[in-house]
Amino acid sequence: MTPAVRVLHVLHAGQRDVPDNLRQAAAAVYVVPGGAKADDAVRDFNPQVITLCGVIDGEMRALLDPLEELSLPAVGLGTGPSEALTAAVGARIAAEDLHTVLNLVCELSVERRRSPVYTPRAIEAGLVVAVDDMIELLEHLLALRIPDYRERAQRVAEATLWICHHLNLPADEVRDLVRSARLREIGKLGLTDRLLFARRVERTPDEQVAYDRYPELGGHALQQLPVLRKVAGIVAHQLENFDGSGPSGLMSHQIPLGSRILRTAGAFAMLQTMSNQPTATRDVLAALESGRGTLYDPLLVKLIANYHAADEEEPTAPRTHWVRLTELEEGMVIAEDVWSRTGMKIIPNGTRLTKHILSILRQFPVHPSIDSVRVRD
């Protein structure tokens, strides 16, 4: 007879003991009452199989789900078939037969662990890497077709990231927006040389209309990839005007927030590229301000102006990095003003954090649009 295995047995509420046939069939049995933390028992006992009796209710599923990633097989005694189980047998199965079942599912589990385990988390991580690799490939194609693409895309991405931090956007939205900034010009791959390389003043009105379709072309191309459909929507509407005079007639908050951000950050990057005069800072800000409320979201123009001011800091200015409010620590030096929910300045730029100041932060909640602040390196 093959050696018996170590079993983690989960007791339902109302059950008092382990079935006799299981004690005879297993080398050792570790009992976990319903509702207990099974992962602690797994670490302490190192079982090879999980067993349970009775109905697999919500409480039992909540206990079994975390154990699924450990690839431990689960056997039900009198439970009936279930997708949560590797095998199900009768409650009165003979000890010798149960011994055979336990060893069999244990051997199958070992074989499965030798093969790659594609958990949802592993699949998602691999998908993110694959998508980023694909975006990098598309960027190479754009750089071959549009010589100044990379510098402009970098400027748009940096400005976009600044806005995202100050609007306290969720991580997945930030990721999609940065991807959108990198791929915002993908539709230009479908334009003729005449449309792509002629200056605006050199295009006829019809040619300009054709040129302005590049966001639509790019959105349609990206729409073919399900993982980039949110990015596609952002890219497709990036030339909509805040007052509704854009290609689709969307106005104000009808325009996706991501598209409004891309519109403002894209205009900022274009104006920076065109402005080579000593008055570049003033000209860029004036141009953005002239389109405030018509072409661009007024709030985003203000944020871009703040970003522009930070971008123009002296080269000797201290380097900074972003830190979440919940991760601020004593000794850090704040590199920007922090405002309360009511509009009161809580911490001025240049303040070194102390225990007292951190306690003030907890007493006066910061403005809801702020998730992270810059601190000096």
C-alpha positions as CSV (number, residue, x, y, z in Angstrom):
1,M,0.0,0.0,0.0
2,T,1.3,3.5,-0.9
3,P,2.2,5.8,2.0
4,A,-0.7,7.8,3.5
5,V,-0.8,11.6,3.1
6,R,-1.1,14.5,5.5
7,V,-4.6,15.9,5.5
8,L,-6.1,19.3,6.5
9,H,-9.7,18.7,7.4
10,V,-12.2,21.6,7.6
11,L,-15.0,21.2,10.1
12,H,-18.4,22.8,9.4
13,A,-20.3,24.6,12.1
14,G,-22.0,22.0,14.2
15,Q,-19.5,19.2,13.3
16,R,-17.4,18.0,16.3
17,D,-14.9,15.5,15.0
18,V,-13.1,14.0,12.0
19,P,-14.8,11.0,10.3
20,D,-13.3,7.6,11.4
21,N,-12.6,6.5,7.8
22,L,-10.5,9.7,7.3
23,R,-8.4,9.1,10.4
24,Q,-7.7,5.6,9.2
25,A,-6.8,6.6,5.7
26,A,-4.5,9.5,6.4
27,A,-1.0,9.7,7.9
28,A,-2.0,12.6,10.0
29,V,-5.0,15.0,10.2
30,Y,-5.0,18.6,11.2
31,V,-8.5,19.9,12.1
32,V,-9.6,23.5,11.2
33,P,-12.9,24.7,12.5
34,G,-15.2,26.6,10.1
35,G,-14.3,30.3,9.9
36,A,-10.7,29.8,11.1
37,K,-7.7,31.0,9.1
38,A,-6.7,28.0,7.1
39,D,-3.6,29.5,5.7
40,D,-2.0,29.6,9.1
41,A,-2.7,25.9,9.5
42,V,-1.2,25.2,6.0
43,R,2.0,27.0,7.1
44,D,2.2,25.1,10.4
45,F,1.2,21.6,9.2
46,N,2.2,21.6,5.5
47,P,-0.7,19.3,4.4
48,Q,-0.9,17.5,1.0
49,V,-4.7,17.4,0.7
50,I,-7.7,19.3,2.0
51,T,-10.9,17.4,3.0
52,L,-14.3,18.6,4.2
53,C,-17.8,17.2,4.8
54,G,-21.2,18.5,4.2
55,V,-22.6,21.4,2.1
56,I,-20.1,23.8,0.5
57,D,-21.7,27.1,1.6
58,G,-20.5,30.6,1.3
59,E,-18.4,30.4,4.5
60,M,-16.6,27.2,3.2
61,R,-16.0,28.8,-0.2
62,A,-14.4,31.9,1.5
63,L,-12.1,29.5,3.3
64,L,-11.2,27.4,0.2
65,D,-10.6,30.2,-2.3
66,P,-7.4,31.5,-0.7
67,L,-6.0,28.0,-0.7
68,E,-6.6,27.5,-4.4
69,E,-3.4,29.4,-5.3
70,L,-1.4,26.8,-3.2
71,S,-2.5,24.1,-5.6
72,L,-3.7,21.9,-2.8
73,P,-6.3,19.4,-4.0
74,A,-9.6,19.4,-2.1
75,V,-11.7,16.2,-1.5
76,G,-15.3,16.3,-0.4
77,L,-16.7,13.5,1.8
78,G,-20.4,13.3,1.1
79,T,-20.5,16.8,-0.3
80,G,-21.6,15.9,-3.9
81,P,-19.7,17.3,-7.0
82,S,-18.5,20.9,-6.9
83,E,-16.1,23.0,-9.0
84,A,-14.3,23.9,-5.8
85,L,-13.3,20.2,-5.3
86,T,-10.7,18.0,-7.0
87,A,-12.7,14.9,-6.2
88,A,-15.9,14.0,-4.2
89,V,-16.6,10.6,-2.6
90,G,-19.4,9.2,-0.4
91,A,-19.3,10.0,3.3
92,R,-19.2,6.2,4.1
93,I,-16.4,5.3,1.8
94,A,-14.2,2.5,3.1
95,A,-10.9,3.7,4.7
96,E,-8.8,1.7,2.3
97,D,-10.6,3.2,-0.7
98,L,-10.4,6.7,0.7
99,H,-6.6,6.1,1.2
100,T,-6.4,5.4,-2.5
101,V,-8.3,8.5,-3.5
102,L,-6.2,10.8,-1.2
103,N,-3.0,9.4,-2.7
104,L,-4.3,9.7,-6.2
105,V,-5.3,13.4,-6.0
106,C,-2.1,14.1,-4.2
107,E,-0.1,12.7,-7.1
108,L,-2.1,14.6,-9.6
109,S,-1.6,17.8,-7.7
110,V,2.2,17.2,-7.7
111,E,2.2,16.8,-11.5
112,R,0.1,20.0,-11.9
113,R,2.6,22.0,-9.8
114,R,5.4,20.8,-12.1
115,S,3.6,22.6,-15.0
116,P,3.3,26.4,-15.1
117,V,0.4,27.6,-12.9
118,Y,-1.5,30.4,-14.5
119,T,-3.3,32.1,-11.7
120,P,-5.4,35.2,-12.5
121,R,-2.7,37.4,-10.9
122,A,0.1,35.8,-13.0
123,I,-2.0,36.2,-16.2
124,E,-2.7,39.8,-15.4
125,A,1.0,40.5,-14.8
126,G,2.1,38.8,-18.0
127,L,-0.6,40.7,-19.9
128,V,0.7,44.1,-18.6
129,V,4.2,43.2,-19.8
130,A,3.0,42.0,-23.2
131,V,0.9,45.2,-23.7
132,D,3.9,47.4,-22.7
133,D,6.1,45.6,-25.1
134,M,3.6,46.1,-27.9
135,I,3.3,49.8,-27.1
136,E,7.1,50.1,-27.3
137,L,7.0,48.4,-30.7
138,L,4.3,50.9,-31.9
139,E,6.5,53.8,-30.6
140,H,9.4,52.5,-32.7
141,L,7.1,52.6,-35.7
142,L,5.9,56.1,-34.9
143,A,9.5,57.3,-34.4
144,L,10.5,55.9,-37.9
145,R,7.6,57.8,-39.5
146,I,7.6,61.0,-37.4
147,P,11.1,62.2,-36.5
148,D,10.1,64.4,-33.6
149,Y,7.6,62.0,-32.2
150,R,9.6,60.7,-29.2
151,E,10.4,64.1,-27.6
152,R,6.8,65.3,-28.0
153,A,5.3,62.1,-26.6
154,Q,7.6,62.3,-23.6
155,R,6.5,65.8,-22.9
156,V,2.8,64.9,-23.2
157,A,3.3,61.8,-20.9
158,E,5.1,63.8,-18.2
159,A,2.4,66.6,-18.2
160,T,-0.3,63.9,-18.2
161,L,1.3,62.2,-15.2
162,W,1.5,65.5,-13.3
163,I,-2.2,66.1,-13.8
164,C,-3.1,62.6,-12.8
165,H,-1.3,62.9,-9.5
166,H,-3.0,66.2,-8.7
167,L,-6.5,64.8,-9.6
168,N,-5.9,61.7,-7.4
169,L,-6.8,59.4,-10.2
170,P,-6.8,55.6,-9.6
171,A,-3.7,53.6,-10.7
172,D,-5.5,51.9,-13.6
173,E,-6.7,55.2,-15.0
174,V,-3.2,56.7,-14.7
175,R,-1.8,53.7,-16.6
176,D,-4.3,54.0,-19.4
177,L,-3.7,57.8,-19.7
178,V,0.1,57.4,-19.9
179,R,-0.4,54.7,-22.6
180,S,-2.8,57.1,-24.4
181,A,-0.1,59.9,-24.2
182,R,2.4,57.5,-25.8
183,L,0.0,56.4,-28.6
184,R,-1.9,59.6,-29.1
185,E,-0.4,60.1,-32.6
186,I,-0.8,56.5,-33.8
187,G,-3.5,57.5,-36.3
188,K,-0.9,59.6,-38.2
189,L,0.6,56.4,-39.5
190,G,-2.4,56.4,-41.9
191,L,-1.9,59.9,-43.3
192,T,-0.2,60.7,-46.6
193,D,3.2,62.5,-46.5
194,R,1.5,65.6,-47.8
195,L,-0.9,65.7,-44.8
196,L,1.7,64.7,-42.3
197,F,4.6,66.9,-43.1
198,A,2.9,70.1,-44.5
199,R,2.6,73.0,-42.1
200,R,-0.9,74.0,-41.0
201,V,-0.8,77.1,-43.2
202,E,0.1,75.1,-46.2
203,R,-2.9,72.7,-46.0
204,T,-6.1,73.4,-47.8
205,P,-9.3,73.4,-45.7
206,D,-10.2,69.9,-46.9
207,E,-6.7,68.7,-46.2
208,Q,-6.9,70.1,-42.7
209,V,-10.2,68.3,-42.1
210,A,-8.5,65.1,-43.3
211,Y,-5.5,65.7,-41.0
212,D,-7.7,66.3,-38.0
213,R,-9.1,62.8,-38.4
214,Y,-5.9,61.2,-37.1
215,P,-7.4,60.7,-33.6
216,E,-10.4,58.9,-35.1
217,L,-8.1,56.7,-37.2
218,G,-5.9,55.9,-34.1
219,G,-8.9,55.2,-31.9
220,H,-10.3,52.8,-34.5
221,A,-7.0,51.0,-34.8
222,L,-6.5,50.6,-31.0
223,Q,-10.2,49.5,-30.6
224,Q,-9.3,46.2,-32.3
225,L,-7.3,45.2,-29.2
226,P,-9.7,44.6,-26.2
227,V,-7.0,45.4,-23.7
228,L,-6.6,48.9,-25.2
229,R,-10.2,49.8,-25.7
230,K,-10.2,52.4,-22.9
231,V,-7.0,53.9,-24.4
232,A,-8.8,53.9,-27.8
233,G,-11.6,56.0,-26.5
234,I,-9.3,58.5,-24.9
235,V,-7.2,58.8,-28.1
236,A,-10.3,59.1,-30.4
237,H,-11.7,62.1,-28.6
238,Q,-8.4,64.0,-27.9
239,L,-9.3,66.9,-30.3
240,E,-12.7,67.6,-28.9
241,N,-13.2,71.2,-27.7
242,F,-14.5,72.1,-24.3
243,D,-17.2,74.3,-25.8
244,G,-18.6,71.6,-28.1
245,S,-17.1,72.9,-31.3
246,G,-14.9,69.8,-31.9
247,P,-15.3,66.9,-34.4
248,S,-18.0,65.0,-32.5
249,G,-19.8,68.0,-30.9
250,L,-19.1,66.7,-27.4
251,M,-18.7,69.5,-24.8
252,S,-17.6,70.0,-21.2
253,H,-17.9,66.8,-19.2
254,Q,-19.4,64.9,-22.1
255,I,-15.8,64.6,-23.2
256,P,-14.0,61.8,-21.4
257,L,-11.7,63.1,-18.7
258,G,-8.8,61.3,-20.2
259,S,-9.4,63.0,-23.6
260,R,-9.6,66.4,-21.9
261,I,-6.3,65.8,-20.2
262,L,-4.7,64.6,-23.4
263,R,-6.1,67.6,-25.3
264,T,-4.5,70.1,-22.8
265,A,-1.2,68.2,-22.4
266,G,-0.9,67.7,-26.1
267,A,-1.4,71.4,-26.8
268,F,1.2,72.2,-24.1
269,A,3.7,69.9,-25.7
270,M,3.1,71.3,-29.2
271,L,3.4,74.9,-28.0
272,Q,6.6,74.1,-26.2
273,T,8.0,72.6,-29.4
274,M,7.1,75.6,-31.5
275,S,8.3,78.2,-29.0
276,N,12.0,78.8,-29.3
277,Q,12.0,82.4,-28.2
278,P,13.2,83.8,-24.8
279,T,9.5,84.6,-24.1
280,A,8.6,80.9,-24.6
281,T,7.2,80.5,-21.0
282,R,4.9,83.6,-21.3
283,D,3.8,82.6,-24.9
284,V,2.9,79.1,-24.0
285,L,0.9,80.1,-20.9
286,A,-0.8,82.9,-22.9
287,A,-1.8,80.5,-25.7
288,L,-3.3,78.0,-23.2
289,E,-5.1,80.7,-21.3
290,S,-6.6,82.0,-24.6
291,G,-8.3,78.6,-25.1
292,R,-9.4,78.2,-21.5
293,G,-13.1,77.3,-21.5
294,T,-13.3,77.0,-25.3
295,L,-10.7,74.6,-26.4
296,Y,-9.5,73.3,-23.0
297,D,-11.0,72.4,-19.6
298,P,-10.4,75.4,-17.4
299,L,-9.2,73.3,-14.4
300,L,-6.7,71.5,-16.6
301,V,-5.3,74.7,-17.9
302,K,-4.6,75.8,-14.4
303,L,-2.9,72.5,-13.6
304,I,-0.8,72.7,-16.7
305,A,0.3,76.3,-15.8
306,N,1.4,74.9,-12.4
307,Y,3.3,72.1,-14.1
308,H,4.9,74.6,-16.5
309,A,6.0,76.7,-13.5
310,A,7.5,73.7,-11.8
311,D,9.2,72.6,-15.1
312,E,10.9,76.1,-15.4
313,E,12.5,75.8,-11.9
314,E,16.2,76.7,-11.8
315,P,18.6,73.8,-12.5
316,T,19.9,74.2,-8.9
317,A,16.5,73.5,-7.5
318,P,16.4,70.3,-5.4
319,R,15.2,67.1,-7.1
320,T,11.9,65.8,-5.9
321,H,9.8,62.6,-6.0
322,W,6.1,61.7,-5.3
323,V,5.1,60.2,-2.0
324,R,1.5,59.2,-1.0
325,L,0.0,61.1,1.9
326,T,-0.4,57.9,3.9
327,E,3.4,57.2,3.5
328,L,4.8,60.5,4.6
329,E,7.4,60.1,7.4
330,E,9.1,62.3,10.0
331,G,12.2,64.1,8.5
332,M,10.9,64.4,4.9
333,V,10.9,67.9,3.4
334,I,7.8,68.9,1.5
335,A,8.4,70.4,-2.0
336,E,5.0,72.0,-2.6
337,D,2.2,73.7,-0.6
338,V,-0.3,71.3,0.9
339,W,-3.9,72.6,1.3
340,S,-6.8,71.5,3.5
341,R,-10.2,70.4,2.4
342,T,-11.5,73.9,3.3
343,G,-8.8,75.7,1.3
344,M,-6.4,76.5,4.2
345,K,-2.7,76.0,3.6
346,I,-1.7,73.3,6.1
347,I,2.0,72.9,5.2
348,P,4.0,75.4,3.1
349,N,6.7,74.4,0.6
350,G,10.0,73.6,2.3
351,T,8.6,72.3,5.6
352,R,10.5,69.5,7.3
353,L,7.9,67.0,8.7
354,T,7.9,66.4,12.4
355,K,5.6,64.3,14.6
356,H,3.6,67.4,15.4
357,I,3.1,68.3,11.7
358,L,2.1,64.8,10.9
359,S,-0.5,64.9,13.6
360,I,-1.8,68.2,12.1
361,L,-2.2,66.4,8.8
362,R,-4.4,63.9,10.5
363,Q,-6.5,66.6,12.2
364,F,-7.0,68.7,9.0
365,P,-7.8,66.3,6.1
366,V,-6.1,67.6,2.9
367,H,-8.1,68.6,-0.2
368,P,-9.8,65.6,-1.8
369,S,-8.0,66.2,-5.2
370,I,-4.6,65.5,-3.5
371,D,-3.4,61.9,-3.1
372,S,0.4,62.4,-3.3
373,V,2.8,65.3,-2.7
374,R,6.3,66.0,-3.8
375,V,9.1,65.7,-1.3
376,R,12.8,66.6,-1.8
377,D,15.2,63.8,-2.5
